[in-house]
């Protein structure tokens, strides 16, 4: 929707919020007037937007120049009723301190806009990377929860519009700036600096009225997250006589230090003369980050573990006990030193022109070009060691590991470690959008008809992702399973030939001092960051040991390390997509003002054409196979030559999206709304990739006495990175509200809503045939995203805010803001799978159960999983204070547990036990499994206080996570919910000084 045509109130609201010296009055009784500024004025403005909007909307308005109430856009949004944010990052094994994705009413199909124009980041999706956007440049944030025909399609769950100021929002020249320092209690170190500067002015000339605005911001953030993590439980027989018990692979810990620099610049040129007005805007955000991680994690062979001094719960799960591994001489653990860095840049330029042709007709044009690019590199170098044992205790709220003095000394000794592995990953994303929108409005002179709006929107968008191939290129340096056939021994640090640098981390102040873990040896950060030279050095250790072993074995060759391919002429890592859309809408606004209870609203329809093209590849790479000949028996191994072939796919679809919004005014303070509509969300560009990888893996056993190799299994599998034929997810939805505005900053609102989703995207297993050299078709089981489910979402919201002006004098200035959201969701598969067991590695649609329902490590399925990222309950409570120069807020945000995934690193594997009595592989440990991973309930207390020394100068003190909340994850197994991880990042404090004139 055009910024200037969205609502006439928006500009007035911005003026209210940004003019620090403006006075806003609230009538509390016949003889008293309360003058409000700052925080209270911002609430007034946000409430006015909600009350007068044509659609159902909630807003947050800045209470001063560059002063939204939180330090990131995500944290701002979490205060809005019906909105929640995710705090897990990447692969769900890391915590995002400032929040990651945004959900509206439980769904993540959120459309993002900047000043009413489409906004996105080159992240493989369709919306912004919310953490990339400087909140200091924003004058307000609007969250639209139901569609209207004139709003651009793309947000089933809702639309988030970020608003910046325009020069005419100010009455005259305005200059403002701020400087902020932030301290992280867990990270410590030097404080982080942030600052912003704004200049705006307007003047009149013979050529009309002109205005200019410049706004820049920069902020640094340094955080640390400590993690305590626990491995899944495996079913074991032979541990306890006559029963099956469940034993974990172990427990582990890590620390993650994250640094980011976020910069933004915004400029606007505005002009108007008579019936013509125009503005030109330029917005740019830059984001740089890097991270260092040191993690220790179990790489144990779970069926080799033994347990002593054990106790179990009533389901046979280990409660306390000491695990060990006599088979391998200790429990294999890996110690990884990780390094990550990324850069992103998004630039948006837009030109808007509006012409009031006559009293009846208004025309507008809006031209936009957005470019975005992002690149990232990650590197992880691992040491290995054999931990003598682990004493585990799962009885407390936080499970614990107990260490003896000898164990601590063992872990701190570099001589007990060997060089284990390397893994690199790179990607580069670029995106470009060119869009034009033309709108017309005809205003009626009629008692019922208000105006008729219609328009067109044309877009051309390109998205290119270049990924390393393999994406995450894990290569062993020296691993225990390489010994004897490839290398003679491991590259232990005690051997002076293998002297790449290491460091010892004693994990000071771990979990804020609440947990004591042993010191551990890690690769030095320079090793992970030194790619590719450091990788060449580490793999030279493998080459040296391999060549020594070839002398012992009497021949053979050693395979040299090769880095992952990236860019250039490598088609396998390239995802190239182009999408064009054409949209037309018409919308009629009406109002029955003469009714006893006036009714107004809008009725419209939007028609959208989407034409897309995806370029990709299909590839097959044969895995290692036993030698052919008379000495090989068992299952036949088909020979399929390796290949890569280009694949271009077109995908076209049309959508008709009708909408109706109604409002009934029972009084000036009480109103009711009803909104009906159909909306759509296109698949993310990551989901539309046209690249499929297939491979053939062979399991075999060598009888050393006879020299005969027996092939025991041949697995033909694959993964489709995306599905270029995906259709959009669509939704039919109903919203009903009751809204009571009993004061300028006092309201009580209630909303109920329901959505029926169609063509929800899920992962499913399909069969793809490839011919072998003899022309026989071999079937591969390939996991691919498909439009495979329906969904329903129902819920309710209630929101309340009020300043209590009738309190005794010593309590005046107190206020309360509170809201609660309830969401219930259900998913129904188009092709449901009802099997009690997951299949093994062969036959049929092996892992459909895994993808749809999740699988336990004993091969049993779970089923009845909800839509991801959806909490049933969430609430916000904020105590407010505004009196004289003082303003303060103490805000608590909470959301209940929610489902994350069944396909998350660390809670998936391929060594589950086949317990299906009807399976020919009964008892084999060949079942692919994936546990449902859940985010626990999480609540965080934030606060702030500000003092205004004058109309021009103010100081703010802010505190994030005052409660030192710990974020947790749970993995679900047949033996109950088991703790997966705890994350702690500690409180952060900031002090900001702002000056404006």
N, C-alpha and C positions, 0 to 999 in steps of 0.2 A: 504494500500500500504506500502511496506517495506520502512523504513526510508532511508536506504542507496541506494535504487534503485529509489526513487521518482524522484530526479533530482540531477545531479552533481553540480548544481549551489548552492544548499542549504547550503552546507558546506562553500563554498566560501563567500556566503552572511553573514553567521553567523560570519565568521572571520572579515568581514568588520565592522559589527555592534558592535562586542564585543571588538575590539581592539581600545581603546580610543585614543591611540597615532597615529593611522594610518592616512595617508593623502589621501584624495580623491579629485581629480581635476575635475573641470568643465570648459571647454573651452568656454568663452563668446565672445571673439573676437581674432583676429590674434596676439595680443600682450599682452593679459592679461589672467592670470590663477587664478581662485578662489579656494582656498583650503578650503575643507569642513570637518567638524567633527561633532560628536554628533547628534543632531536632524536632520540636513541636510543629514548627511551620512546615517542615518536610512531610510530617505525617498528615497535616491538613491538606497539603497539595496532593499527596498520593491518594487520600480518601476522595478528594474531589474528582480526580481522574476516574476512579472506580465508579463513583456515583453517576457521572454524566456520560460515560462511554456508551457507544452503541452496542458493544460486545461485553462479555464477561471478562474483566481484566483486573489484575492486581498490580500495584506499582510500588517501587521504591524510588524516592527522590533524594538527591544530594542536599544536605543542609548547609553547604557552603561550597566555595570553589574547590573542586577536586576532593570533595569530602563525602563519598558514599560511606555508609556506616561500617564497612568491613574492608579487609585488606586484599580481597580478591572478588571477582565477579561471582564465582561459585559460592563463596561464603555469604555474599549479599543475597543471592537467590534462595539459599536454604531457609531464610527467614519468612519467605512468602508461603502462605497457606497453599497446600497441595504440591509444593515443590520440595524435592529432596536431592541430595548430592551423594555421589559415590566417592569413597575415600580409598579404594584400592586402585593401584596403578598397574598398567601393563598386564602381566600374566597372573595377577592376583596374589603375587608373593611380596609385594611392596606396598607401602602406605603412602598416600598422597596427603601431605600435611594441609594444604589449602583446598583440597577437594579436587575431584576429577570431573566425571560426567554429571550431567543434570537430567533428572527425571521430573516430568510433570504428571501428577496423578498416577504415578507408578510406572509410566512408560518412558522410554528414552528416544522416542521418535519426535525429537524436538527440532523445530526450525529456528534458526538464529538469524537476526537481522540487525543492521546498523543503520539507524535513522530511516527505517522502513524499507531498506534495500537488503537483498540477500547477502549474507556474510558467511564466510567459511574459511577454513584453514586447510592446507594441503596435508591432511592426516589420513586420507583414505576414506573419510566419511563425508557428510554433507553439511556439518555445522562447525562452529568455531571450536578451537581448543580454548576453553574458557579461561584457563590460567594464563594464556598469552595476552589477554586484553588488559591494558592498564586501567584499573578502576578510577584513577585520578582524572582521566579524561571524560568520564561519564557525568552527565547531569541527571540521569535517571534510567531506570530499567522497568519496562512494562512486560507483564506476562499475560498473554491472551490465551484463554482456555477453551474457546470454541471458535469455529471458523466463520467467516463471512465471505461472500463471493468476491469482494474486492481485495481481500487479503491473498497474497501469493500462496499457492498450494505447497504442501510439503511437511506439515507438522500435525500428525494425528494426535499427539499428546498435548501440543500447544505451541505457542510462538513466543520467543523471547526477543524483544526489541531493545537494543541498547541505544540510548539517546545522548547525543552531544549537544552543546549549546550552539546557537547562532548569534551573530552580532546584535540583531534586533531584539534579542531576549533581554538586553540591558538598556537602560534608559540613556546612558551616556558612557563615557570612557570607563573601562574597568581594568584594573591590574591586580593580580593576586599571585601569591606563591606560597609554597610550603616546603619544609625540610623535616625529615623524619629519621629517627634512629630506632633500630629494632634489635633486641637481644633474645637469643634462644637459650633457655636454661640447660637443655641437654647438650646442645652443640657447643655452647660457650664460645670462646674466641672473641675476635673484635666485632663490634656491632655492625649491622647492615645499615646502609644509608639509602634513603629515598628522597625524591624531591619532585616538585612540579612548578610550572610557571605558566600563567595565562595573561594575555593582553587582548582587550577588545575595545573597539571604538566605532563610532558612527558619526556621519556628517551629511549635510545636505548641500546640493549643488544644482546648477541649472540642468544637469542631466539626471536629476533624481536624487534619492537618498541612498547612501552607501554605508556599508559596514564591513569591518575586517575583524577576524579573531584568529589568534595563534595560541596553541596550547601544547606544551611538551611535558613529558613525565619520564622519570627513570627510577627504578627500584631494584634493590638487591635483596636476596633472601638466602640465608644459609641455615639449613635444618639438618637434624640427625634423627634417624629412626632406629631403634633397637628392636630386634625380633627374636622371639623364642618359638621354636617350631617343632612339631611332633609328627612322626611318620605314621602311615596307616598300619592297621593291625592285620596280620595274616593268620589264617586258620592252620593249626598245626596238630598233627597226631604224633604220638610217641613222646611227647613232653610229659604229659600226665597220663598214667595208666588208665585205659578204658574211656577216655574222653577227648574231645577236641577243644583245645584252648586257642586263644587269639593273642598273638605276640607282635608287638611293634618292631619296626626295623631300628628304632632308636629315636633320639631327640637331638636337636641342633640349635645353633644360634647364629646371629649375624648382626652387623651394624652397617648402616647405609647413610652416607653423608652426601647431601644434595645441595648444590649451589645454582642459583639462577639469577640472570640479569634480564629485566623486562623494561623495554623502552618503547615510548609511544610519542607520536607527533600528530597534531590535528590542526588543520587550517580551514577557514571558511571565509568566502567573499560573498556578501549579500547586497542586493540592489532592488529598488522598487521605484516605479514612477507611474503615477496614475493607476491604470488598471493592469499593469504588468509588474510582476515580481520574479526574481530569480535568485538562486544561490548556487555556488560552486564549492564543493567540499573535497578535502584530501585527508585521508586517514591512513596512518601507517603504524604498525606495531612490529617490534622485533623482540625475539626471545632467544636467549642463549642459556644453556644449562650444561652442567657436567656433574658427574656423580662418581664417588668411590665406594666400593662395597667390599667387605670382607666377611665371608660366610663359610661355615663349616657344616657339612651335611653328610648324612649316611648314604653310602653306596653299597650297603651290605647285601649279601645273598640271603634273603629272608629265611629260606628253608635250611640254611646251615647254622642258624642261631640256636644256642642253648640258653636255658634259664635256670637259675638257682635261687633259693630263698624266696620263692614266689608265693603271692596270694592273688586270688582271682575274684571277680564279682560273680553274681548269680548267672550271668550269661557266658561265663568262661573267658572274659577279657582280663588281661593282666592289670592288677592294681599296683602291686609292688613287686620288685624282683631285680635281679642282676642278669643282664643279657651278656653273652660272650660268643665267640666264634672260634672254636678249637680247630675246625676244619681248615681255616685259612690263616691261622696263627694270630688272629685278632679281628675285630670288626672293621671292615674297610670303610674309611671316611675320606672325603675329599675336602680340601680347603681352597676355596676360590678367591682370588683377588680380581675384582671387576672394575672396569673403567667404562664410563659412558659419557658421550658428549653429543649435543644436538644444537642446531640453529634453525630458526624459522623467521620468516618475514612475510607479512601480509600488507598489501597496499590496495586501498580502495579510493577511487576518484569518481565523483558523481556530479552531474549537472542537472538542476531542476529549473524548469521554466513554467510559470503559470500566467495565464492571460484571461482576465474577466472580459469576455467579448461584449457582453451586454448584461442587463439586469438578470437575464434568464440563463445565459450560457457561460460556462467556465471551462477552459481547456488547459491541460497541463501535459508536459513532456518530461520524462526522467531518463537520463542516460547514465550508464554505469559501466565501469571496467574494474575488475578486481583481479589481482594476481597474488599468488601465494606460493611460497616454496619452503621446503623443510628438508634437512638432511640430518642423519644420525649415524653414529658409529658406536658400537659396543664391543668390548673385549673382555674375556674372562680367561684367566690362566690358573690352572689348578695344581696344587700339590696333593699328594696322597699319603696316607699313613694307616696303620693298623692299630686301632684303639683297643687296649687290653680288655676292657669291659665297660659297661654303663649300668649304674644303679639307678632305677627309675621309680618314681612314686607319683601315681596318678590320683591320689585321694584328695588333694587340696583343690582350691579354686584355680590355682596356677600349678600345673604339674611341675615336678622338679627333677633335676639330675644331681646326684650326690657323687662327689669325687674324693678319693683318698689323696694324701700327700704324694704318694708314689705316682698316681695317675696324673696329678697336676705337673709333677716334674717331667713325666714322660711327654706330655703335650707341649711343654715349653722347650724341649730339646730339639734343635734343628736336625740332629743326626737321625731322628726317627721318621723323617719325611723324605719323599721322593718326588721328582717332577712327573706330573700325571697327565695333563691335558691342556689344550688350547681351544678356544672357540671365538670366532669373530663374526660380526654381523654388521651390514651396512645397508642403508636405504636412502634414496633421494626422491622426494615427491615434489611435483610442480602442478599447479592448477591455474586456470585462467577462466574468467567469466566475462562475457560481454552481454549486456542486457539493455533493452530499451522498453519503456513502458509509456503508453499514451492513454490519457484518461479524459473523459468529457463528463460534465455534469449539467443537467438541465433542471432549473429550479421552478417549481410550479407555484402559481398563485391560486391555491386551492385549499379548502378547509381540511382536507384529508391527505392529499398527496404532497410530500415535501420536496423530494427531488428524485431524479432518475440518473443513475451513474452507469457508465459503461466504458470499456477500454480493452486494450490488447497489451500483451507482454510477449516479447521475443527474446530468447536467450540462446547463446552458443557457449557451451562449456567444454573445456578439455581438462583431462586429468592424466598425468603420467607418473607412474611409480617405477623406479629402478631398484631392484632388490639384489642383494648378494645371492649367489647360487653356489652351493646350498645356502639357504637363508641364514641358518645358524650352523656354521661350519665347525662342528666338533671333531677334533682329531686327538687321538691318544698320543702322548709322548712316550711314556713307559707305563703300562698297566699290568696288573698281575696276570691277566688272561693272555698276555703276549709272551710270557716267560716260557722258555724251552723251544717253542716253534719259531719265534720271531727274534726274541732277544734272550740273552742269557741271564740277565738280572735287571733290577730296577735302578734308575738313576738317582740314588740316594744323595742327599746333601752332604753326607759324610765323605763322599768321594770328591776330592779337590778338582776333578775334571768337570764337575757339574756345579759350577759356582755362580750361577745367575743370582742376582741380589734377592734377599728375603728380608722380611721385617717380622717382629714379634708384637702382637697386639694383646695387651693385658686387659682390654675391654674395661677401661676405667669408667666409673659411674654408670655401669650397665643397668638399664631400667631405673635410672635415677638413684642407683645404689641399693635397690631392693633385691637384686639377684646377683650372686657372685658366680661367675663362670671362669674357667681356667684360661690362662694365656695360651695363645695358639700361634704357630708360625704360618705366615702367608707369603706369597710372592710379593715383592715390593711393587708399589703402584706403578713405578717406571716400567715394569715388565709388561703389564697389561697395556699401558699407554704407548709402549714402544713398538707396536705393530707397524710394519712387518718384520723389522730387523730382529726384535726380541724373539719372535716366533721362529725365525730361521735359526737362531742360536739354540733354542730349546729343542727343536727337532733335529739339530745336529747331534744332540745327545743320543737320541733314538738311533740315528744313522750309525754312530760309533758303536753302540751296543749291538745293533743288528749285524754289522759287518763282522764283529767279533764272533757272533753266534754262527754266521755263515761258515767261518773257518771250522768251528766245532762240528757243524752238520755236513761239511764237505761240499758246499756249493749253494747256489740260489742267489736271488737278487733281493735288494732292499728298496722299498718304495720311498722315494723322497716326498717331503711335504710340499703341497701346493696350496696356495691361498684360494679362498673362494673367488669365483669370477664376479666381476662387478662392472656393469656398463659395457662400453665398447660394442663388439659384435656378438655379445652373448644374449640371445633372445629369451633364454629361460627365465631371466630375472626381470623382464620388462612387462609392465601392465599399461597399455595405451588405450585410453577410452575418450570418446567424444559423444556429446549429448546435445541435442537441440530440442527446445520446447517452444510451442506456440500456444498461447492461452488467450481466451476471450471471456469477458464476464459482463453481466448486466445486473444491476441491483436497484431496487425501488425502495425508497424510504418513505414512510407514511406515519401519520399520527392522528388519532381520534381524540382531540382535545376536549370535545364537548360532552364526552361521556361522564357519568358520575365518577368513574375511576378512569382517567385518561389512559389510553394504550398507544404506544408507538413502537416502531421497529423497522426492520428491513427484510426484504425477500429478494433472493438472488440466485443465480446459477453461474457456475464457472466451468468452462469446457477447456480441456487441456490435451494437447498432442505431445507425445514424447517420442523422439527418434534417436536411438543410440547405436553406437558401433563399438565393439570391443576387439582388440587385436591381442592375440596370445599364441600359446603353443601347447601341443601335447607331446610329452616325452616319455620314453621308457629307458630305464637303465638296469641291466641285469646285475644282480648281486653276485657275490662269490659262490661258485658251485664246485662240488667235488670233481676230481678228474674223471673223464669219460674212459670207459674200458671195461674189461671183464672183471676187474676187482671192485666194481660198483654195483650194488644190488639195491633192492627196495623200490621206492616209488620212482617212476620215470621223471626226468627233468627236461621239459621242453626247451628248445633253443630258440630264443627270440632275439633278433639283432637289436642293438640299441639304436634309437632314432629320436629325432626332434622334427616336428612338422608344424608349419604355421597354421594358425586357426583364426579366421575372422568371422565374427558373429554379429548380425544385426538384430535389434530388438525394438519393435515398435508397439505402442499401445496408446489408447485414448481413454480419457476419464471424464465423466460428467459429475459435477459436484454441486448439488443444490443445497441451499442454506436458508434458514428462517430464524430471525431473532426478534423476540417480543419483550416488551417491558410494560408493566401495569403499575401506575402510580396511585397507591392508596392514599397518600398524602405527600406533602413536601419532604417528609422524612422517611416514609415507608414505601418501598417498591418491591415488585416481584418480576422475575425474568423467566423466560422459557426460550431455549435455543435448540433447534434441530439442525442436523447437518450431516453431510458426507465429506470425508476428508481422505487424503492419501499421503503416503510417505514412500518415496522411491528408495530402492535398495542402495546401501552404501557402495561406493566405487570398489572397495575391497571385496565385497560380495559379488561383484560383476566381473571379476577377472576371468579371462578365458584361458587359464593355464592349468593343465592337469599333469601330475607326476604319477607314474606307475613304476613298480619295481617287482622283482621276483626274488624271494629269499628261500634258501634251502637249509634245512637242518639235517645233519648227518652224524653218524657215529662210526668211529674207526675201531675195528677189532685189531689191536696191536699183535695179537698172537697169529692171526691168519692174514693180516694185511688187507682185509676186506672192509670197504666203506659201505655202510648201509644208509640210504636216504630215508629219513623218517618223516619228513614233512616238506611240502613245497607250498609256500605262501605267495599268492599273487594279489597284491593290494595296491592302493593308490589314494592320492588325495587331490581333490580339485580345490585350488585356491579360491575359486569362486564359480559362479554359474551365470554366464552372460545372458541367459534367457529368463532370468527372474522377472516377475511382474511386481508392481508396487503393492505394498500392504495398504488395504483400504479399511475404513471404519465408518459405521453409522453411529451417531452419538446423540445423546439427549442430555441437556443441562437444565436444571431448575434451581432458582435461587430466591431467597427472601433476604432483603437488605433494609436495615433500620439505621438511619443516620441521625442520631439524636443530638449530636453536637458537631462543631467543625472538626474536631479531632476525636470524635466518639462515634462508634458504630458497632453494630452486632449483625453479622451476616451468616447465612446458612446456604449451603449448596449441596445438591445431590446430583449425581452424574452416572451415566452408563455408556459404555462403548462396546460395539460388536465388531471385532476385528476379523478380517478375512485375508488369507494368503500370508500368514505369519511365516517368516523365514526360519527354518530349522535345518540342522544337518541330518542327512539321511544317506544310507548306503545304497548305491546302485551298481549294476553289473555292466562292465564294458569289455567287449571282446577284442583280442589282438591275435593275428595269425602267427603261428610259429613257422620255422623254415620248411616244414612239411605241408603247410597249408591248413593245418588244424587250428580251429579257433579256440584260444585259451581265454577263460573268463577271469577278469580282475574285479575285485570288490573295491569300489572307489567311494569315498565319503565326499559328499558334495552338498552345498546349501541348496535347498529347494523351498518353494512355496508350499509348505506341508502341514499347516495347522490353522485352525480358527482359535479365536480367543475372546473372552468376555472380561470386561473390567467394570466393576460397580463400586461406588463409594460415596462418601459424604465429607464435607468440609464445614467447619465452623470457625469463625474468626471474630475477635472482640478487641477493641481498643478504647481507652478512655483516660482522660486526665481528671482527677478528682478535685475539682475546684471548690467543692463545698466543705472540704476538710478544715479543721482548725488551722490557724495561721501558721503554726510551726510545722504543719505537714503539707502545706500547699506546695504545689509543683509536682506531686507524685502522680504517676500514671501507670497503667498496666496495658500490655499488649500480649494477647494469647491467641493461639490457633491450634486446631487439631484436624488431622486428616485420617480417614479410614478408607482403605482400598482393598477390595477382594478380587482375585483374578482366577480364571480357569483357562486351561488350554485343552483343545480337542484335536487330535491328529487326524488328518485325512485318511491315512493308512495306519491305524493303530497296531501296535505289536503287543500281544497279550501273553507271550511265552514267559514261563516262570524263570527260565534260565537263559543266560547268554550262551551262544554257541562257542565252539573252540575256534581254532585258526583256520579250519577248513569247512567247506560245504555251505551251501545256502547263503542267505543274507546274514553273514556272520555277526556283524556288530550293529545291526539296526537297534537291538535292545539297548546297547551301550549308548548310542547317540540319543535315543528317545527317552529312555527311562533310567539310565545309569545302571552300572553293574557293580556288585560287591566282589571282593577278592575270592569268594567261594562260588562265583559264577551266577549268583541269584540277582534278579533285577529288583528295582525299587518301584518305579512307576509313579503316577499321580504327582509329577513335579509341576510347580507353578511357573508362570512367566518369570523370567529373570529380572533382577534389580528391583523387585517390587516389595516394599514393606507394607504390612497390613495397617500398622499404626505409626503415626508420626505427630509430633507436636512441638510448638515453640512457646516459651513463656519469657517475657521481658518486663522487668521492673524499670520504669522510666522516671526521670526527675529533671524538671526544667524550672528554674527559678532565678530570676536576675541574671547574673553572668554565668551561673553554674548550669551545666547540663550533664546528665549521667545516664548510663544504661547498664543493666546486668541481664544478660540474655542466655537462656538455656535452650539448646536444640537437641531433639532426640528422635530417633527412628528405630523401629523394631527390626528383628532379624529378617534377612532376605536371601533368596537363592541366588548364587553366583553362576555355577557351571558344573557340568559333569566331566569336563575335558580340560582340567587345569593341571599345569605342571606340578608334580609332587603328589598328586592324588589320582594318578592314572598309571597304568602299566599294562604289560602283556603276559604276566606270569601268574595269573589267577588259576585256581584249581577248578577243573571241570567236575562238578558234583551232580550233573544231570544223569540219573540212572539210565536214561534211554540213549545216551550219547556213546558212540563208539570210542570216544577219547576219555571216557570216565576215568577220573583219577589223574589225568594228565594236567600239567601246569602250563597250559597254553591259552588260557582265556584272557582276552583283552578286557580290562576293567577300568571303570571311572567312577569315583565316588561323588555324590552330590556335595558340593561345597557351599556353605552358608556363611554369610557375614552375620556376626552377632549383633544384638542390641547395642546401640552406641549413642551416648549423649555427651555433649560438650558445653561447658560454661565459659562464656566470653563476657567481657565487660569493658567499660570505658567511662572516663570522666573528662570534661572539658571546662575551661574557664576563659571567659571573654574579658580581656583587660580593657578593651575599648571596642568601638564599632569596627576597628580595622585589624585588631590583633587578638589572636586566640591560641591557646595551647590545649592539645588533646593528649590524654594518656589512654592507651588501649592495651588490653590483655586478651590473648587468645589461649584457650584451653586452660583456664584457671583451675579446673578440677583435675588436671593431669590425667585425663581419661585415657583408657587403654582400649584399643580396637582389637577385636578378636574374631577368629574364624573357627567354624566347626565343620568336621567332615562326618557325613552320615554313613553308618554301616549297619548291617543286620543286628549287630550287638549293641546298637544304640548310637547316639551322637557322641563323637569323640573330639577332643580338642585338637585343632590343627595348628593354630598360631595365635600369638599375642604380639601386638605392636605398641610401642610407646614412643612418643616424640617430644613430650614435655611441654610446659607452658612457654609462651613467647610474650614479650612485653615491648611496647613501642611508645615513643614520645614524639609528638608532632607539633611544630610551631607553624601557624599560618598567618599571613599578612595580606590584606587587600585594601585597595582604595579606589 
